[in-house]
Amino acid sequence: QVQLVESGGGLVQAGGSLRLSCAASGTIFSRNVMGWYRQAPGKQRELVARITSGGSTNYADSVKGRFTISRDNAKNTVHLQMNSLKSEDTAVYYCNVDWVGARGYWGQGTQVTVSS
């Protein structure tokens, strides 16, 4: 069983910063991808950023240059540094871990609200 616990969400003014963290526990294959997704009201869940265990990253175009994803393989943690936040970044942010043959695992989500 894999569990993901997110932290770091909250309310911030436009232009501000937040750092999200996610800790994974359980039986996790060493070669995996950890990522952040978000879902705004009335919209589908979308990829924000993800990072492989080897350190390769990719980002949604809407967050490039503002968000940075990082991870600590030894601790099975992933972080998302979010700078220059905009109102359109408001969403519930979900942590995800996946690997070949897995079904994908999700955290419970953390709310990020950016006030304009």
MMTF fields as JSON, N, C-alpha, C and O atoms, coordinates in Angstrom:
{
  "mmtfVersion": "1.0.0",
  "mmtfProducer": "UNKNOWN",
  "numBonds": 463,
  "numAtoms": 464,
  "numGroups": 116,
  "numChains": 1,
  "numModels": 1,
  "chainsPerModel": [1],
  "groupsPerChain": [116],
  "chainIdList": ["A"],
  "bondAtomList": [4, 2, 8, 6, 12, 10, 16, 14, 20, 18, 24, 22, 28, 26, 32, 30, 36, 34, 40, 38, 44, 42, 48, 46, 52, 50, 56, 54, 60, 58, 64, 62, 68, 66, 72, 70, 76, 74, 80, 78, 84, 82, 88, 86, 92, 90, 96, 94, 100, 98, 104, 102, 108, 106, 112, 110, 116, 114, 120, 118, 124, 122, 128, 126, 132, 130, 136, 134, 140, 138, 144, 142, 148, 146, 152, 150, 156, 154, 160, 158, 164, 162, 168, 166, 172, 170, 176, 174, 180, 178, 184, 182, 188, 186, 192, 190, 196, 194, 200, 198, 204, 202, 208, 206, 212, 210, 216, 214, 220, 218, 224, 222, 228, 226, 232, 230, 236, 234, 240, 238, 244, 242, 248, 246, 252, 250, 256, 254, 260, 258, 264, 262, 268, 266, 272, 270, 276, 274, 280, 278, 284, 282, 288, 286, 292, 290, 296, 294, 300, 298, 304, 302, 308, 306, 312, 310, 316, 314, 320, 318, 324, 322, 328, 326, 332, 330, 336, 334, 340, 338, 344, 342, 348, 346, 352, 350, 356, 354, 360, 358, 364, 362, 368, 366, 372, 370, 376, 374, 380, 378, 384, 382, 388, 386, 392, 390, 396, 394, 400, 398, 404, 402, 408, 406, 412, 410, 416, 414, 420, 418, 424, 422, 428, 426, 432, 430, 436, 434, 440, 438, 444, 442, 448, 446, 452, 450, 456, 454, 460, 458],
  "bondOrderList": [1, 1, 1, 1, 1, 1, 1, 1, 1, 1, 1, 1, 1, 1, 1, 1, 1, 1, 1, 1, 1, 1, 1, 1, 1, 1, 1, 1, 1, 1, 1, 1, 1, 1, 1, 1, 1, 1, 1, 1, 1, 1, 1, 1, 1, 1, 1, 1, 1, 1, 1, 1, 1, 1, 1, 1, 1, 1, 1, 1, 1, 1, 1, 1, 1, 1, 1, 1, 1, 1, 1, 1, 1, 1, 1, 1, 1, 1, 1, 1, 1, 1, 1, 1, 1, 1, 1, 1, 1, 1, 1, 1, 1, 1, 1, 1, 1, 1, 1, 1, 1, 1, 1, 1, 1, 1, 1, 1, 1, 1, 1, 1, 1, 1, 1],
  "groupList": [{"groupName": "GLN", "atomNameList": ["N", "CA", "C", "O"], "elementList": ["N", "C", "C", "O"], "formalChargeList": [0, 0, 0, 0], "bondAtomList": [1, 0, 2, 1, 3, 2], "bondOrderList": [1, 1, 2], "singleLetterCode": "Q", "chemCompType": "L-PEPTIDE LINKING"}, {"groupName": "VAL", "atomNameList": ["N", "CA", "C", "O"], "elementList": ["N", "C", "C", "O"], "formalChargeList": [0, 0, 0, 0], "bondAtomList": [1, 0, 2, 1, 3, 2], "bondOrderList": [1, 1, 2], "singleLetterCode": "V", "chemCompType": "L-PEPTIDE LINKING"}, {"groupName": "LEU", "atomNameList": ["N", "CA", "C", "O"], "elementList": ["N", "C", "C", "O"], "formalChargeList": [0, 0, 0, 0], "bondAtomList": [1, 0, 2, 1, 3, 2], "bondOrderList": [1, 1, 2], "singleLetterCode": "L", "chemCompType": "L-PEPTIDE LINKING"}, {"groupName": "GLU", "atomNameList": ["N", "CA", "C", "O"], "elementList": ["N", "C", "C", "O"], "formalChargeList": [0, 0, 0, 0], "bondAtomList": [1, 0, 2, 1, 3, 2], "bondOrderList": [1, 1, 2], "singleLetterCode": "E", "chemCompType": "L-PEPTIDE LINKING"}, {"groupName": "SER", "atomNameList": ["N", "CA", "C", "O"], "elementList": ["N", "C", "C", "O"], "formalChargeList": [0, 0, 0, 0], "bondAtomList": [1, 0, 2, 1, 3, 2], "bondOrderList": [1, 1, 2], "singleLetterCode": "S", "chemCompType": "L-PEPTIDE LINKING"}, {"groupName": "GLY", "atomNameList": ["N", "CA", "C", "O"], "elementList": ["N", "C", "C", "O"], "formalChargeList": [0, 0, 0, 0], "bondAtomList": [1, 0, 2, 1, 3, 2], "bondOrderList": [1, 1, 2], "singleLetterCode": "G", "chemCompType": "PEPTIDE LINKING"}, {"groupName": "ALA", "atomNameList": ["N", "CA", "C", "O"], "elementList": ["N", "C", "C", "O"], "formalChargeList": [0, 0, 0, 0], "bondAtomList": [1, 0, 2, 1, 3, 2], "bondOrderList": [1, 1, 2], "singleLetterCode": "A", "chemCompType": "L-PEPTIDE LINKING"}, {"groupName": "ARG", "atomNameList": ["N", "CA", "C", "O"], "elementList": ["N", "C", "C", "O"], "formalChargeList": [0, 0, 0, 0], "bondAtomList": [1, 0, 2, 1, 3, 2], "bondOrderList": [1, 1, 2], "singleLetterCode": "R", "chemCompType": "L-PEPTIDE LINKING"}, {"groupName": "CYS", "atomNameList": ["N", "CA", "C", "O"], "elementList": ["N", "C", "C", "O"], "formalChargeList": [0, 0, 0, 0], "bondAtomList": [1, 0, 2, 1, 3, 2], "bondOrderList": [1, 1, 2], "singleLetterCode": "C", "chemCompType": "L-PEPTIDE LINKING"}, {"groupName": "THR", "atomNameList": ["N", "CA", "C", "O"], "elementList": ["N", "C", "C", "O"], "formalChargeList": [0, 0, 0, 0], "bondAtomList": [1, 0, 2, 1, 3, 2], "bondOrderList": [1, 1, 2], "singleLetterCode": "T", "chemCompType": "L-PEPTIDE LINKING"}, {"groupName": "ILE", "atomNameList": ["N", "CA", "C", "O"], "elementList": ["N", "C", "C", "O"], "formalChargeList": [0, 0, 0, 0], "bondAtomList": [1, 0, 2, 1, 3, 2], "bondOrderList": [1, 1, 2], "singleLetterCode": "I", "chemCompType": "L-PEPTIDE LINKING"}, {"groupName": "PHE", "atomNameList": ["N", "CA", "C", "O"], "elementList": ["N", "C", "C", "O"], "formalChargeList": [0, 0, 0, 0], "bondAtomList": [1, 0, 2, 1, 3, 2], "bondOrderList": [1, 1, 2], "singleLetterCode": "F", "chemCompType": "L-PEPTIDE LINKING"}, {"groupName": "ASN", "atomNameList": ["N", "CA", "C", "O"], "elementList": ["N", "C", "C", "O"], "formalChargeList": [0, 0, 0, 0], "bondAtomList": [1, 0, 2, 1, 3, 2], "bondOrderList": [1, 1, 2], "singleLetterCode": "N", "chemCompType": "L-PEPTIDE LINKING"}, {"groupName": "MET", "atomNameList": ["N", "CA", "C", "O"], "elementList": ["N", "C", "C", "O"], "formalChargeList": [0, 0, 0, 0], "bondAtomList": [1, 0, 2, 1, 3, 2], "bondOrderList": [1, 1, 2], "singleLetterCode": "M", "chemCompType": "L-PEPTIDE LINKING"}, {"groupName": "TRP", "atomNameList": ["N", "CA", "C", "O"], "elementList": ["N", "C", "C", "O"], "formalChargeList": [0, 0, 0, 0], "bondAtomList": [1, 0, 2, 1, 3, 2], "bondOrderList": [1, 1, 2], "singleLetterCode": "W", "chemCompType": "L-PEPTIDE LINKING"}, {"groupName": "TYR", "atomNameList": ["N", "CA", "C", "O"], "elementList": ["N", "C", "C", "O"], "formalChargeList": [0, 0, 0, 0], "bondAtomList": [1, 0, 2, 1, 3, 2], "bondOrderList": [1, 1, 2], "singleLetterCode": "Y", "chemCompType": "L-PEPTIDE LINKING"}, {"groupName": "PRO", "atomNameList": ["N", "CA", "C", "O"], "elementList": ["N", "C", "C", "O"], "formalChargeList": [0, 0, 0, 0], "bondAtomList": [1, 0, 2, 1, 3, 2], "bondOrderList": [1, 1, 2], "singleLetterCode": "P", "chemCompType": "L-PEPTIDE LINKING"}, {"groupName": "LYS", "atomNameList": ["N", "CA", "C", "O"], "elementList": ["N", "C", "C", "O"], "formalChargeList": [0, 0, 0, 0], "bondAtomList": [1, 0, 2, 1, 3, 2], "bondOrderList": [1, 1, 2], "singleLetterCode": "K", "chemCompType": "L-PEPTIDE LINKING"}, {"groupName": "ASP", "atomNameList": ["N", "CA", "C", "O"], "elementList": ["N", "C", "C", "O"], "formalChargeList": [0, 0, 0, 0], "bondAtomList": [1, 0, 2, 1, 3, 2], "bondOrderList": [1, 1, 2], "singleLetterCode": "D", "chemCompType": "L-PEPTIDE LINKING"}, {"groupName": "HIS", "atomNameList": ["N", "CA", "C", "O"], "elementList": ["N", "C", "C", "O"], "formalChargeList": [0, 0, 0, 0], "bondAtomList": [1, 0, 2, 1, 3, 2], "bondOrderList": [1, 1, 2], "singleLetterCode": "H", "chemCompType": "L-PEPTIDE LINKING"}],
  "groupTypeList": [0, 1, 0, 2, 1, 3, 4, 5, 5, 5, 2, 1, 0, 6, 5, 5, 4, 2, 7, 2, 4, 8, 6, 6, 4, 5, 9, 10, 11, 4, 7, 12, 1, 13, 5, 14, 15, 7, 0, 6, 16, 5, 17, 0, 7, 3, 2, 1, 6, 7, 10, 9, 4, 5, 5, 4, 9, 12, 15, 6, 18, 4, 1, 17, 5, 7, 11, 9, 10, 4, 7, 18, 12, 6, 17, 12, 9, 1, 19, 2, 0, 13, 12, 4, 2, 17, 4, 3, 18, 9, 6, 1, 15, 15, 8, 12, 1, 18, 14, 1, 5, 6, 7, 5, 15, 14, 5, 0, 5, 9, 0, 1, 9, 1, 4, 4],
  "groupIdList": [1, 2, 3, 4, 5, 6, 7, 8, 9, 10, 11, 12, 13, 14, 15, 16, 17, 18, 19, 20, 21, 22, 23, 24, 25, 26, 27, 28, 29, 30, 31, 32, 33, 34, 35, 36, 37, 38, 39, 40, 41, 42, 43, 44, 45, 46, 47, 48, 49, 50, 51, 52, 53, 54, 55, 56, 57, 58, 59, 60, 61, 62, 63, 64, 65, 66, 67, 68, 69, 70, 71, 72, 73, 74, 75, 76, 77, 78, 79, 80, 81, 82, 83, 84, 85, 86, 87, 88, 89, 90, 91, 92, 93, 94, 95, 96, 97, 98, 99, 100, 101, 102, 103, 104, 105, 106, 107, 108, 109, 110, 111, 112, 113, 114, 115, 116],
  "secStructList": [7, 3, 3, 3, 3, 3, 3, 7, 7, 3, 3, 3, 3, 6, 6, 7, 7, 3, 3, 3, 3, 3, 3, 3, 3, 3, 1, 7, 7, 1, 1, 7, 3, 3, 3, 3, 3, 3, 3, 7, 6, 6, 1, 7, 7, 3, 3, 3, 3, 3, 3, 3, 6, 6, 7, 7, 3, 3, 3, 7, 4, 4, 4, 6, 6, 6, 3, 3, 3, 3, 3, 3, 6, 6, 6, 6, 3, 3, 3, 3, 3, 3, 7, 1, 7, 7, 4, 4, 4, 7, 3, 3, 3, 3, 3, 3, 3, 3, 7, 6, 6, 7, 7, 7, 3, 3, 7, 7, 7, 3, 3, 3, 3, 3, 3, 7],
  "xCoordList": [0.843, 0.0, 0.884, 1.867, 0.522, 1.274, 0.4, -0.781, 0.983, 0.27, 1.057, 2.285, 0.327, 0.918, 0.254, -0.972, 1.072, 0.543, 1.098, 2.309, 0.211, 0.607, 0.506, -0.254, 1.287, 1.221, 1.686, 2.314, 1.369, 1.894, 0.923, 1.282, -0.294, -1.265, -1.722, -1.368, -2.509, -3.026, -3.493, -3.687, -3.67, -4.135, -2.969, -2.241, -2.794, -1.7, -2.18, -3.072, -1.596, -1.939, -1.237, -0.19, -1.824, -1.209, 0.202, 0.443, 1.117, 2.512, 3.315, 4.543, 2.633, 3.296, 3.792, 3.747, 4.267, 4.868, 4.315, 3.901, 4.323, 4.0, 4.886, 5.345, 5.119, 5.884, 5.049, 4.681, 4.762, 4.037, 5.017, 6.048, 4.669, 5.48, 4.593, 3.411, 5.194, 4.466, 5.42, 6.525, 4.978, 5.774, 5.078, 3.898, 5.81, 5.269, 5.802, 6.973, 4.948, 5.359, 4.748, 3.78, 5.339, 4.872, 5.873, 7.042, 5.415, 6.285, 6.284, 5.305, 7.386, 7.5, 8.683, 9.802, 8.43, 9.504, 10.478, 10.074, 11.766, 12.779, 12.76, 13.027, 12.444, 12.376, 10.918, 10.073, 10.664, 9.283, 9.229, 10.25, 8.031, 7.786, 6.885, 5.846, 7.282, 6.448, 6.007, 6.774, 4.794, 4.304, 3.238, 2.714, 2.936, 1.859, 0.841, 1.182, -0.399, -1.514, -2.421, -2.322, -3.298, -4.247, -5.599, -5.727, -6.592, -7.955, -8.683, -8.883, -9.075, -9.857, -11.343, -11.709, -12.194, -13.629, -14.159, -13.93, -14.867, -15.449, -14.49, -14.863, -13.249, -12.242, -11.688, -11.82, -11.068, -10.448, -9.119, -8.487, -8.716, -7.407, -6.331, -6.428, -5.308, -4.254, -2.883, -2.704, -1.933, -0.557, 0.018, -0.156, 0.701, 1.432, 2.92, 3.535, 3.483, 4.898, 5.151, 4.434, 6.173, 6.547, 8.044, 8.702, 8.564, 10.003, 10.261, 9.627, 11.202, 11.545, 12.547, 13.118, 12.754, 13.743, 15.152, 16.059, 15.333, 16.618, 16.773, 17.848, 15.704, 15.791, 15.265, 15.312, 14.767, 14.197, 12.849, 12.051, 12.621, 11.394, 10.625, 11.196, 9.343, 8.571, 7.451, 6.95, 7.085, 6.148, 5.034, 5.216, 3.895, 2.839, 3.317, 4.01, 2.95, 3.381, 2.968, 3.683, 1.833, 1.295, 2.11, 1.95, 2.982, 3.754, 5.252, 6.016, 5.679, 7.109, 7.686, 7.111, 8.83, 9.487, 8.995, 9.607, 7.903, 7.365, 7.417, 7.637, 7.216, 7.186, 8.436, 8.962, 8.897, 10.034, 9.723, 9.35, 9.881, 9.662, 11.01, 11.982, 11.059, 12.282, 11.898, 10.743, 12.853, 12.557, 13.785, 14.923, 13.508, 14.555, 14.279, 13.361, 15.061, 14.795, 14.946, 14.205, 15.885, 16.116, 14.92, 14.642, 14.217, 13.086, 11.736, 10.691, 11.762, 10.516, 9.623, 8.423, 10.216, 9.461, 9.6, 10.603, 8.581, 8.596, 8.06, 7.157, 8.627, 8.251, 7.904, 8.387, 7.063, 6.732, 6.854, 6.038, 7.864, 8.029, 7.26, 7.534, 6.311, 5.446, 5.675, 5.392, 6.183, 6.444, 5.561, 4.99, 5.463, 4.678, 3.288, 2.83, 2.646, 1.348, 0.294, 0.289, -0.587, -1.67, -3.014, -3.08, -4.062, -5.384, -5.757, -6.456, -5.284, -5.625, -4.887, -5.146, -3.98, -3.32, -4.179, -3.854, -5.256, -6.141, -6.721, -7.336, -6.52, -6.973, -6.646, -5.955, -7.156, -6.684, -5.506, -5.611, -4.401, -3.187, -3.009, -3.095, -2.76, -2.633, -1.235, -0.672, -0.706, 0.57, 0.294, -0.712, 1.194, 1.036, 2.384, 3.416, 2.37, 3.557, 3.146, 2.084, 3.984, 3.647, 4.921, 5.996, 4.793, 5.904, 5.329, 4.129, 6.17, 5.728, 5.054, 5.638, 3.848, 3.107, 2.247, 1.459, 2.385, 1.577, 0.284, 0.129, -0.623, -1.91, -1.924, -2.901, -0.838, -0.783, -1.421, -2.487, -0.785, -1.27, -1.394, -0.597, -2.418, -2.741, -2.822, -3.231, -2.429, -2.663, -4.077, -4.872, -4.383, -5.753, -6.006, -7.152, -4.945, -5.079, -4.892, -5.205, -4.381, -4.217, -4.681, -4.343, -5.445, -6.04, -5.023, -4.361, -4.921, -4.138, -5.099, -5.763, -5.163, -6.041, -5.203, -4.504, -5.283, -4.532, -5.538, -6.391, -5.427, -6.348, -5.753, -4.556, -6.594, -6.119, -6.343, -6.006],
  "yCoordList": [-1.182, 0.0, 1.239, 1.32, 2.19, 3.437, 4.571, 4.658, 5.427, 6.601, 7.857, 7.885, 8.881, 10.174, 11.221, 11.291, 12.03, 13.071, 14.41, 14.628, 15.301, 16.627, 17.64, 17.467, 18.692, 19.804, 21.067, 21.0, 22.211, 23.473, 24.348, 25.459, 23.891, 24.744, 25.883, 25.954, 26.764, 27.879, 29.013, 28.861, 30.156, 31.372, 32.335, 32.594, 32.862, 33.786, 34.841, 34.585, 36.011, 37.074, 36.836, 36.192, 37.361, 37.262, 37.846, 38.894, 37.143, 37.544, 36.885, 36.974, 36.233, 35.592, 34.199, 33.757, 33.516, 32.19, 31.207, 31.578, 29.951, 28.846, 27.67, 27.546, 26.816, 25.591, 24.411, 24.315, 23.526, 22.304, 21.158, 21.07, 20.287, 19.101, 17.871, 17.932, 16.755, 15.489, 14.389, 14.248, 13.624, 12.511, 11.206, 11.017, 10.322, 9.023, 7.944, 7.96, 7.018, 5.895, 4.607, 4.625, 3.488, 2.202, 1.579, 1.964, 0.631, -0.074, 0.676, 0.647, 1.34, 2.192, 1.73, 1.62, 1.461, 1.062, 2.217, 3.373, 1.893, 2.951, 3.81, 5.01, 3.194, 3.973, 4.399, 3.626, 5.644, 6.117, 7.569, 8.235, 8.018, 9.414, 9.99, 9.415, 11.113, 11.813, 13.127, 13.778, 13.505, 14.71, 15.425, 14.922, 16.611, 17.428, 17.691, 18.044, 17.509, 17.819, 18.787, 18.937, 19.438, 20.342, 20.262, 19.918, 20.598, 20.602, 21.81, 21.944, 22.683, 23.858, 23.521, 22.587, 24.266, 23.985, 23.986, 24.929, 22.925, 22.841, 22.454, 22.429, 22.151, 21.804, 20.412, 19.868, 19.853, 18.549, 18.676, 19.732, 17.583, 17.557, 17.638, 16.987, 18.446, 18.636, 18.51, 18.757, 18.122, 18.018, 19.413, 20.312, 19.578, 20.809, 20.59, 21.328, 19.568, 19.256, 17.841, 17.332, 17.209, 15.9, 15.721, 16.398, 14.784, 14.566, 13.073, 12.404, 12.566, 11.153, 10.94, 11.897, 9.692, 9.386, 9.751, 9.922, 9.869, 10.295, 11.794, 12.287, 12.538, 13.991, 14.717, 15.946, 13.988, 14.661, 15.269, 14.674, 16.475, 17.192, 17.615, 17.77, 17.794, 18.518, 19.271, 18.873, 20.38, 21.329, 21.671, 21.626, 22.007, 22.588, 23.953, 24.664, 24.314, 25.609, 26.764, 27.761, 26.637, 27.735, 28.031, 29.092, 27.107, 27.322, 27.406, 27.654, 27.207, 27.268, 28.621, 29.669, 28.574, 29.795, 30.314, 31.214, 29.766, 30.214, 29.117, 29.396, 27.87, 26.739, 25.885, 25.762, 25.298, 24.388, 23.137, 23.214, 21.992, 20.72, 20.123, 20.226, 19.5, 18.851, 17.625, 17.475, 16.767, 15.555, 15.1, 15.446, 14.316, 13.674, 12.182, 11.689, 11.464, 10.04, 9.239, 8.283, 9.621, 8.884, 8.975, 8.052, 10.106, 10.325, 10.111, 10.204, 9.825, 9.69, 10.908, 10.789, 12.065, 13.309, 14.089, 13.984, 14.866, 15.735, 17.089, 17.177, 18.147, 19.496, 20.296, 20.019, 21.283, 22.191, 23.613, 24.058, 24.315, 25.729, 26.546, 26.477, 27.309, 28.095, 29.579, 30.075, 30.273, 31.708, 32.469, 31.894, 33.762, 34.626, 34.042, 33.944, 33.666, 33.011, 33.943, 35.149, 33.348, 34.073, 33.505, 32.392, 34.27, 33.806, 32.503, 31.656, 32.359, 31.143, 29.899, 28.793, 30.073, 28.918, 28.337, 27.283, 29.008, 28.518, 27.172, 27.024, 26.184, 24.823, 23.942, 24.356, 22.729, 21.699, 21.009, 20.563, 20.927, 20.327, 18.923, 18.708, 17.979, 16.575, 16.062, 16.351, 15.312, 14.624, 13.253, 12.614, 12.814, 11.518, 10.817, 11.459, 9.504, 8.692, 7.521, 6.929, 7.198, 6.14, 5.477, 6.074, 4.253, 3.544, 2.49, 2.214, 1.91, 0.924, -0.243, -0.85, -0.547, -1.65, -1.271, -2.085, -0.04, 0.404, 1.038, 1.342, 1.227, 1.837, 3.337, 4.017, 3.855, 5.266, 5.525, 4.988, 6.328, 6.621, 8.126, 8.898, 8.527, 9.942, 10.318, 9.517, 11.542, 12.1, 12.618, 12.517, 13.176, 13.641, 15.033, 15.473, 15.717, 17.058, 18.145, 17.965, 19.272, 20.434, 21.67, 21.845, 22.509, 23.673, 24.81, 25.161, 25.367, 26.589, 27.643, 27.447, 28.758, 29.858, 31.113, 31.527, 31.712, 32.93, 34.061, 34.024, 35.057, 36.186, 37.296, 37.578, 37.905, 38.976, 40.353, 41.365],
  "zCoordList": [0.0, 0.0, 0.0, 0.737, -0.829, -0.938, -0.423, -0.756, 0.381, 0.875, 0.522, 0.598, 0.141, -0.18, 0.69, 0.774, 1.334, 2.21, 1.758, 1.776, 1.355, 0.891, 2.021, 2.974, 1.889, 2.829, 2.114, 1.057, 2.7, 2.202, 1.453, 1.06, 1.24, 0.561, 1.455, 2.633, 0.875, 1.659, 0.785, -0.422, 1.422, 0.757, 0.604, 1.562, -0.595, -0.86, -1.842, -2.651, -1.772, -2.721, -4.053, -4.117, -5.093, -6.41, -6.364, -5.766, -7.007, -6.981, -5.875, -5.854, -4.97, -3.847, -4.177, -5.325, -3.142, -3.321, -2.298, -1.199, -2.696, -1.8, -2.161, -3.296, -1.19, -1.433, -0.965, 0.206, -1.888, -1.566, -1.367, -2.035, -0.435, -0.184, -0.174, 0.163, -0.552, -0.558, -0.097, -0.62, 0.877, 1.386, 1.025, 1.321, 0.391, -0.006, 0.919, 1.295, 1.278, 2.114, 1.577, 0.817, 1.993, 1.502, 0.556, 0.527, -0.205, -1.146, -2.475, -3.22, -2.755, -3.932, -4.76, -4.258, -6.025, -6.914, -7.072, -7.202, -7.059, -7.038, -8.3, -8.241, -9.446, -10.687, -10.886, -11.337, -10.536, -10.579, -11.037, -11.207, -11.225, -11.555, -10.474, -10.149, -9.926, -8.966, -9.586, -10.295, -9.321, -9.974, -9.185, -8.191, -9.659, -9.12, -10.222, -11.35, -9.857, -10.739, -9.999, -8.781, -10.735, -10.082, -10.769, -11.944, -9.972, -10.501, -9.957, -8.749, -10.859, -10.506, -10.626, -11.34, -9.938, -10.003, -11.434, -12.192, -11.791, -13.118, -14.22, -15.393, -13.851, -14.861, -14.597, -13.501, -15.62, -15.465, -14.736, -14.734, -14.125, -13.487, -14.571, -15.612, -14.308, -15.295, -14.652, -13.46, -15.472, -15.013, -14.781, -15.603, -13.66, -13.392, -13.672, -14.442, -13.037, -13.217, -12.733, -11.872, -13.292, -12.81, -12.96, -13.75, -12.174, -12.135, -11.971, -11.155, -12.76, -12.656, -11.527, -11.004, -11.162, -10.127, -10.601, -9.786, -11.919, -12.453, -12.537, -12.88, -12.226, -12.185, -13.413, -13.464, -14.399, -15.568, -15.197, -14.473, -15.719, -15.369, -16.612, -17.692, -16.443, -17.44, -16.739, -15.687, -17.374, -16.79, -17.774, -18.991, -17.223, -18.052, -18.531, -17.803, -19.751, -20.292, -19.392, -19.29, -18.749, -17.949, -16.694, -16.09, -16.297, -15.067, -15.317, -14.384, -16.533, -16.84, -16.453, -16.748, -15.79, -15.359, -14.021, -13.447, -13.515, -12.224, -11.171, -9.992, -11.591, -10.66, -10.849, -11.955, -9.747, -9.803, -8.994, -7.823, -9.631, -8.941, -8.558, -9.307, -7.391, -6.936, -6.111, -5.712, -5.864, -5.098, -4.322, -4.641, -3.299, -2.512, -2.577, -1.92, -3.359, -3.559, -2.267, -2.039, -1.437, -0.195, 0.746, 1.511, 0.676, 1.578, 0.898, 1.54, -0.401, -1.172, -1.015, -0.767, -1.159, -1.078, -2.377, -3.083, -2.672, -3.838, -3.406, -2.573, -3.983, -3.603, -4.855, -5.953, -4.654, -5.744, -5.223, -4.416, -5.68, -5.339, -6.353, -7.551, -5.884, -6.764, -6.503, -5.412, -7.494, -7.392, -8.369, -9.295, -8.146, -9.036, -9.279, -10.417, -8.217, -8.331, -8.913, -8.668, -9.682, -10.327, -9.858, -9.337, -10.046, -9.62, -10.335, -9.779, -11.564, -12.312, -11.815, -12.29, -10.874, -10.238, -9.115, -8.567, -8.776, -7.724, -8.105, -9.161, -7.232, -7.512, -6.313, -5.382, -6.362, -5.444, -6.121, -7.264, -5.421, -5.958, -5.386, -4.177, -6.286, -5.919, -6.242, -7.298, -5.325, -5.533, -6.138, -5.829, -6.998, -7.663, -7.752, -7.948, -7.608, -7.869, -8.748, -8.555, -9.698, -10.643, -11.14, -11.11, -11.592, -12.214, -13.145, -13.114, -13.96, -14.944, -14.229, -13.332, -14.624, -14.033, -12.852, -12.37, -12.374, -11.232, -11.722, -12.905, -10.806, -11.164, -10.898, -11.211, -10.318, -9.983, -8.633, -8.33, -7.838, -6.489, -6.315, -6.846, -5.553, -5.381, -3.917, -3.076, -3.624, -2.317, -2.198, -3.133, -1.04, -0.772, -1.331, -1.423, -1.701, -2.264, -1.228, -0.051, -1.68, -0.82, -1.593, -2.763, -0.935, -1.601, -1.692, -0.715, -2.887, -3.101, -3.626, -4.644, -2.919, -3.322, -3.475, -2.55, -4.657, -4.941, -5.108, -5.994, -4.251, -4.309, -5.159, -5.096, -5.937, -6.838, -6.226, -6.842]
}
